[in-house]
């Protein structure tokens, strides 16, 4: 299969696109791609004019014939054989089979994608045409600056990419594809999106990265609906601070908005909704739109910059406008606006810098609410998706941040007034969309609707409860019916081989040997504990097995003790009794060392009870329930309460106490405070609900 520039460029962004290109398929070229092609062609012409003044131009639009020029630059030089068909934007000849490939981009910033593309071109040309290329150059920006980098910096990536590309091209089956950042400019975006929606693909959730998608695929989760069933409501305050894609998936499945926590949105009598448009590659902000709402009145303002020289001017006009407003809150969506204000603050006067700081301090990022508190049934948390969910529509159907860049570049080339008005309208509509979202969020506490539900109210369904199980996949029901037969293999040997019978027998013998008795202790009594009489008679004996751990010089092992208890009948007081020595310790079947080791793991190494239980099972072959382990811990809390009180009194008698506190959360309490009091040799910890707690 012949590799060309289109396949290489497509592979960097999406392997599936490279596969479709290799099959000769084409789609609808996006406006952005057409703009890029136009700008690049202009940049090539300007590069050729600049090079002709400084360095000799060897050729242009020719095919490499195997003859190297001694010195000079060739433009649009094609390298073609049965395996490759690659055209370099430029090649600098340095002699002795050494070349420096040149890539030309019209933008002001060089991306890693640009470097990887020309590095792949250079590597393929080296392999196929017996040339050497140690370095590559990229010409970029309006002033056609150049940057140089070595191929060795991409050596591992190039090797992996070429191997993967050859595998894709040689495979008759198409590779898996996901939605990614390149989709909005891809010519196949519509056809791919239809397939992704049809299979309910996980990549539709833009919050999931490719590695996270692969991890879930390895667990058998391929669709948004499947992911939604993995959500488990937990009373954990820290979960509210992270984004939960499974809860987002559940919102889509149920067509509901789930609330992790009622958002606390700052309000003011003057509300300002701000949106800024810019060209990211230039760090140029050319349009500011704002909607100012005071009580019942509402006004809109737009500030337009024709070029970079007018950028500071439009921000100064915005500052002078807002200085007339006494109290205000600025609402924005994402961090782009705040970054713009911080960058501009370095360029304006000190007086304006002070007010810009006030603007930043009084700003509120609405997007944070959707990453922590509110989960609407939308695939992404973008302004466009959420506003359209709330029935807000833009005048231009294809309106987007990417499309605004296309409109701006076209305006700079043509100065078409309609494009300018389209951009201003789009910018103000973003402000109105932001206002609608803010109003919707404020009304959530007052909106008792079936379309809202608190995440904490979701009933957790357990697969371990009695009753009929609702399987999402019908085939699993049939598998489950057959699975119960395997649980009886130690009792039923229908058509079972002798090897299986022997294996089961060995397992049973091993299980019995695990709890073999290590020591026997006989507990007797010399007198009646009630009356002190020695006139009593033996009634019966009983066994109490105590499972414990034994600490040795070089390790720990399980230690099983059989306690033989003698029951007596006192002839004097007519009562039955058992030896006090046994009653003193063993109310439980687990020994003291067992409990102390578990508590030590819990406190010293911050291990959860579930992990301690698993460790006991794996290392010592000891089984204990979660509840019983908690009971053991509570008993030793009571046992050491006197030690706790002794440390407290010792601290209070001392000449000084070091004290500190930090916040901490426990079950059913969202916040609390852990206090530590210490002197030179003792430390005491206390947990209090608040700072005003009673210390006595």
N, C-alpha and C positions, 0 to 999 in steps of 0.2 A: 504493500500500500504506500502510495506516494504522500509524503508529509509536506503540506504547504503552510503559508502564513496564517490563513484562516483557521486551519485545524489547530495550529499552535496557540493562537490567540484565544480560541474557544476553550481549549483544554485548561488553560490557566484559570479560567473562571468557572468552568463546569465540564466534567468529563462526558456527560451525556450530550452536551452541545457539540463537543468534538466528534463524538460518534455520528451524530446526525450530519455534520459537515462532511465527514468522510464518506457518507452515503450520497453526497450531492444534494441534500435537502436544503431548501431555503425557506425563509419566513418573511414576515413584514418588518422591514427595517424601521427602527424607532426614530423619532425626531432627534433624540440625543445622539444616536449613532451617525445620522446624516450630518448633524452639526459638527461632530468630531471629525468626520472625514473631510468636510469642507475646510475646517480650521487647519487641519494637518496639511492639506494640499497647499494652502496659502503659506504655512510655515516652511514647507519644503522649498517653495520658490524663494522666500526671503533668505533661507539658509544658503541656497545656491548662489544668490547675489553676494552675500557676505563672504562666502568662501572664495569666490572668484577674485575678490579684492586682495585676499591674503595668501591663499594656497592655490596651486594649480589644479584646475578641474580636469581630470583625465578623461571622463566619459559621463554620459547620462543616458538612462533607459537602455542599457545594453545587457547582454548575457555574458557571463564569465567564460572565457575561452581557454583558461589554464595558463595564460601568460600574465605575469605580474608586472605592474608598472614599478619603476624604481621609487617614485615619490609622487604624491598627489592624492586627490580625493575623487572617488567615483560616486555618482548619485544614482539611486534606484538600480543597483546592480543585481542581476538575477543569477542565482546559482541553481542549475537544473540538471538532474540526472534521473535515473529510473526510481530512485528512492526519495528524492527531495525536490521541491520546487519553491525555493525561498528567495525573496527579494529584500535586500537590505536597503534601508533609507539612504545610507551612505557608508562608504568603506574608505578608510585611510590606509594607504599602502606605505609600509616602512622598509620594504626590501627583505630579501632572504626568506621568502614565503611567510612573512609576518604581516598580519592585517589587524586593524582595529575597527570592528563593526560600530556603526553609528545609528542610533535610534533618535527620531525626531518627534517631539510631542509639542502641541501648541499651548499646553497649560504651564502655569508658573511653578508648579511643584512636581518633583519626580517621585513616582510611587514605586513600591517594591514590585508591582506587576510589570511596570515598564522595564525594570532591570532584569527580571526573570525572563521576559519575552526575548529581549535581545541576547541574553545569555544562552537561551535555548537555541536561538538562530545560530549563534557563533559556534556552539558545540557541535551541532549537526553539520555545519559547513566544514569544521575541522575534520570530523570523522569521514566525510564523503569526498572531500577535495584535497586532502593532504596539505592543509594549511595550518598555520599556528596563529591563535588569537589569545593572548594572555590578558588583554584588557578590552573593555568596551566603553564607548562614550554615549552620552545622552545630551542632545541639544534641546533646550527648553526655554519657554518664556518669550516675552515680547522682544527682549534684547538678545535673544538666542545665546544665552549662556550655556556653558558646557560643564558636565561633571563626568569623572572617570572612575571606574571601579574594576577590580580584578575578578576574573572568572572563578578563582579559587574560593572566594567567599560564598559562591552558590554551588560548589562542587557536589555536596551531598544531595541538595534539592534537585539539581539537574539530573543526576544519576537515577534518583527515585522517579522523577517525572518522566524521563524518557522510557524507562522500563514499564511504567504504568500506561503510558501512551501507546507503546507497541502492543501491550496486552489488550487494550481496548480495540485497537484497529484490527488485530488478528482474530478477535472473538466475534462470531456472527451474532451473538446476543447483545442487546443494548445493556449498558451498565445502569446501576441504580441511580436515580437522580432525586435531588431535593431542592426545595426553594431556598435561594440564597440572595445575597446583596446584589448580584449581577442581573437578576431576573427583570427588574424594571426597564433595563436597556436592551434586553435580549430579543432577538427577532422571533424566537419560539415561545415567548412568555405565555401567550394565550392558550396554545395547544398543551403546553406543560401544565399550566394551572388547572385546566379541565381534568387532566389525569390525576393530579394531586388531590383535587377536591373529590373526585370519584372514589379514590381509595382512602380518603380522610387522612392524608399523610401527616405525620408528626411535624414535619418542617413547615407546615402552615402556621404553627405557633412560632412567631418570630423570636420569642424569648429563648427558645431552645437552640443551643449551638450544635454544630455537626457532631462533636464528640459525645455530647449528651444524648443525641438521637441514636447514635451507634450503640451506646451503653444500654439504652432502653430496648433497642432492637435485639440485642443479645439476650435480653430477659424475656423476649417474646412479645414485646409491646411495639406495635407498628402503626396504630391509628390513634387519633385524638380521642375517640370513644373508648378505646382500651385504656388509654392513659387516665381517663376520668375516673375509672373504677379503682385506681390505686390511691386516691385521696383518702386519708385517714384523719379525722378531726382530732387534734390533740390540744390539751389545755397547757400550752407552753407559750409564755409571752415572747420568747425569742423568735418563734416561727412567724410572728407578725412583722418582723424586720427583714424577712427574706421573701423573694417572689416564689410562689408555688405554681409551677406550670400545670400540675395535676388538678389544682382548684380552678385554674383558667379553663382547662379542658372540661371540667364538670359544669362550669357556667355555660359553655357552648352546648353541651349535651342536653342540659335542662332548660336552656334558653332563659336563664335567670341571672340576676346580678347578685353575687355573693359578697357579703360584708365581713371582713376580718375584724374590723374595728371602726366605729363611727368616726369619720375624719374630723380633725380639729382644724377648721379653715379660718384664717384671720380675716376679719371684716373691718371696714371703715366706712365713714359716710362718703368718702371719695374713692371710687374704685377705678383702677387704670388697667386696661388689657393691652398688652404690648406684644408686637410681633416684628421681627427684623429679618429682612431678606439680604442675602449676600452671595458672593462668589467665593467658595471655600479655597480654591487654589490660589487666589490673589490676596486672601485676607481682606477683602474689600466689601464694606457694608454700604449698599446703595439705596436702600429703601427702609423707612421706619413707618409703621402704622400703629395707631393707638386709638382706643375708644375710652373716653373719660365719662364715667357715669356718676352724677351727683344727685342723690335723692331720686327724683323722677325725670331729671333731664339727662340727655346723652348727646355727646358730641364726638365726631370722628376727625382725625388729623392724619395727614400723610406728608412725609418729608423725603424728597427725591434728590439723589445726587447723580449728575451726569457723568462724572468721572471721579477718580481718586482724590483729586484736589478739593472736591466739594464734600468729602466724607465728614470732615470735622465740622463743617458748617451745619449739616443736618442734625448732628448730635447736639450742637450748641442751641439750635432752635428748639429741640425737644426739651433741653434743660430749662431754657427760659420759659417755655410753656408750663412745665410742671412746677417751677418755682412759685407760680401764682396760686398753686394748690397747697393749702396748709397741711392737712393730714391726708394720707393716702396709703393704699396698698397696691402694689404692682403685681398683676398676675401674668405669668408667662408659662410656656409649655416646653419643658426641656431646659438644657443649660446653654443653648446657643446665644440667647439674649444676654445672659449674665456675662458670658465670655466676651461678647462684643463690648459691653459697658466697661469691663476691666481693661481691655486693650485700648479703647478710646481714652480712658482716664489718664493714660500715659502721654497723650498728645494735647489735651486741653489745658487751660489755665488752672492754677491752684484753686481759685474760687469755684470753678466748675467741677474740679476733682472732688472737692468736699461734698458738693450736692450729689455727684455720681455715687459716692460712698453711701449717702443717705438712701438713694434709689435702690442700691443693692441690698442694704439692710432691711428695707421695707418691701422687698420682693418675695414672692411665693411661687414655687415651682409646682404647678398643678399635676405634672406627670408623676411626682412622688406618691400621690394618693393612689394611683393605679398600679404602682409597683409594690405597695405595702398593704393598703386597706381595702380597696374596691376592685372586684373582678367582674367586669361586664362581659357578656357573651360575644366577644370580638377576638379574632385571631391575633391581633396585635394591640398595643396600647398607643398607637399613633394618634395624633390629633384628628386626622382624616377618618380613621376607622371608628373612633368613639363618637365623633360628631355625627357621622352618617348613621350610626346606631340610634342616635337621638333625633333622627329625621332632619338633620341639617344638610343642605346641599349647596355646592359651589356653582356659580354661573357657568364656568367652564368644566365640562365633565372630566377632562383629562388633567385637571388642576392637581399639581403636586410640587414638592420642593424641587425635584429634578426637572420638571417641565418649566418651572420659573427660571432656572439657569439657562435653558434653551431660549426662552423669550428674551432674557436680558442680552445674551450674546447676539441674537438676531437684531435687537434694537440698536446695539452698538454698531452693527454693520450697516443698518438701513435708516436708523433714526425714525422709524415708523411710529407715529403718534398712537396708533391703535394698540400696538404692543405695550407702550408705556401705560396707557389707560388699563389694559388687561392686567398688568402687573400690580398696579395700585389697587384695583378692584379685588384681585386675589389676596393681596396682603391684608386689606381691611376685612375681607370675609374670614380670614384666619382669626382675626381679633374677635369677630362676632361669634365664630364657632367656639372659641375659648370662653367667651362670656356665657354661652348656652351651657357648656359643660360645667362651669362653676355654679350656675344657678341650679342645675340638676343635682349636683352634689350637696348643696346647702339644703335642698328639700328632702333629701333621703331620710333623715330622722322623722320627718312629718308624713312620709309617704308610706302608708300601710297597704302594700300591694303584694299580689302573688308573685310579682316579678322580682321581689327582693327577698333575701333570706340570709340570716347570719350563719357564718361558717360553723360556729360553735354549736348550732342547733341541729346540724346534720347528724342523723342517726348512724352510728357505726355498725355495720353488719359484720358479724363474725362467722367464719366458716366452721367453727368448732361447736356451734350450738346445735341442739337437737331439732329435728324437723327437716322438711324438704328443702334441698339446696337448689337455688335458681342459677343454672349455668348459662353463661353468656354465649358459649359455643355448644351447640347440640351434641357434637361428637364427644365432648368431655363427659356428658351424662352417661353415655354408654361405657366409656372407659372407667368411670367411677363405679359403675355397677359390677364390673369384673374385678376391680381393685380390692373389694372387700374379701374375696376368696383367698387372697394372699395372706391376710391376717391369720387365717386358720391353718397355715401350713404345718405348724407344730402339732396339730391334732389330726389333720386329714392328710393321708398319703395316697390319694387317688392318682394312679398313673405317675407316681413320683419315683425318680431314680434312687438307687441306694446311696449314691453320693450325697444327694440332698438330705436324706435321713441322717447320715453320719454327721453332716455339717450341723444340723439342728441339734443333734445329741451333744456334740462338742460345745456348742454355745450354751446349752443348759448346764453342763458340768462346770464350765467356766464361770457362769453366773453364780452357782452355788459356792464355788471356791473363793469368789471375791469377798464374801461376807463370812469367811471362816473365823472361828474364835481364836484370838491371840492370847487371851488371859482370862482366867476365872477368879472371881473374888467372892468369898463366902462372907456374908454379913450376919453376924450374931449379936446377941445382946446379953449383958450380965445382970440386968435388973429391969424392973418395970418402969417405964418412963412416967407413969401416972402416980404410982404410990411408993415407988422405990423398993418394992418387995422383990426378993429373990425366989419366991415360991411361985413358979410358973411352969407351964408345960408346953412342949412343941406341938403345933397343930398341923402345919403343912409348910412346904417350900415352893417358891416360884422363881422363874428366871426373868431377868430384865436385861436385854441386849442394849448396850450403849456404844454407839459409833462415834469414834473420836479420832483426832490426829495426834501423832507422837512426834515431838520435835527432837531430832538427834543432832549430833555434832556436824554431820555432813549432809543433812537433808531432812525431809519430812515424809512420813508414811502414814497410811491408814492404820488405825489401831482399834480393834473390836474387843470389847470387854463384856463377858457374861457375868452379871451380878446375880448371885444365888441368895435370895432373901428367905429368912426363916420367920414364919409367923408364930407368935406365942399367945397363950391364954393365961392371964394372971388369976391365980386362985384367990388372991386376997381382994382385989377390986373388981374382979369379974369382967375385965376388959381385954380385948385383943390388941396386940401392938406388933410393929415391925421395927427393925433396928434403925436408930436415929442417923447412923452414919450414911445410910443410903438416902434417906429423906432429905438430908442436908443439901445434896447436890442434884440428884437425878429426878427432876420432874419431867424432863424431856428425854428422848432417845438419843440425843446428840450431846457430846461431851463439851467440856469447858474450852479445851484447845480448839475444837472445831468452831465454836462461836467466836473466840478471840481472833482466830485467823481470818474469818469472814469479815469481821468488823475492821481489822487492820487493812485488808484489801480495799474495803469501801472508803475508808477515811484517808489512808496514806497515798493510795494510787488512783483514787477517784473512779473506781470501777463500779459499774451499775450492778444491781442485784442480779439481773439476767446474765451478765457476764460471769459473775461469781458462781452462779448455779451451773453454768456451762463448764467452767473450769473445774469445779468439784466433780462433775460427771466425767470429763475427759481425763483428768489426772488421777483422781482417787476412786473413780467408779462409785461415787456417792450421789444419790438422788435426794433432793429436798425441794419442797415447793416454795414458791415466792412468798406466800403468806407465812409459812413456818419460819423462814429465815428472818422475816421482819419481827416476828414474836421473840425469837432468840435475841435479836439486837435490843428490843425494848426492855428485856429482862436485865441485860447488862447495863443499860442506861440507869435503871433503878439501883443496881448493885454499886455503881461508881458515883452515885449522886452525893454520897458523903465526901468523896474525894473532891468533887466539884465545889462543894460548900467550903471545904478546908482551904482550897486554893483561893477562893473568893475572900475568905477572912484574912489569909496571909497577905494578899494584895492590899486590903484595907488597912492593915496594921503597919505597912511599910511607909517610908518617908515620901515616896513619889510613885506615880503611875503613868506609864506611857499609854495613850489612847488614840485610836484611829477607827474610822468606819468606812464602809463601802456598800454600794447597793447590791442587792441580790434578790432573786425571785425564787419562790417555792410554790408548791402545788396550791391552787386556788387563790393565791395572792400574786398579783401582777408585780408588786414592788415590795421591798423590805430593806432592812439595813442590818449588816453584820458588823458588830462592834468587837474590837479586840483590845484587851487591857493587859499590860505586861510590866514586869520589873526585870531585874537582872536574871532571875532563875525560874520565873513562872509566867504563864500566859493563859488568859481566859477569854473564850469566845461567847458572844451572846447574839441571838437573832431577835430583832424587834420589828414590829409592824411599821413604826414611824419613829421619828426623832423625838417626839414628845412622850415616849413610853415611860411607864412607871418603873424606876430602877430598883425600888426597895423590894 
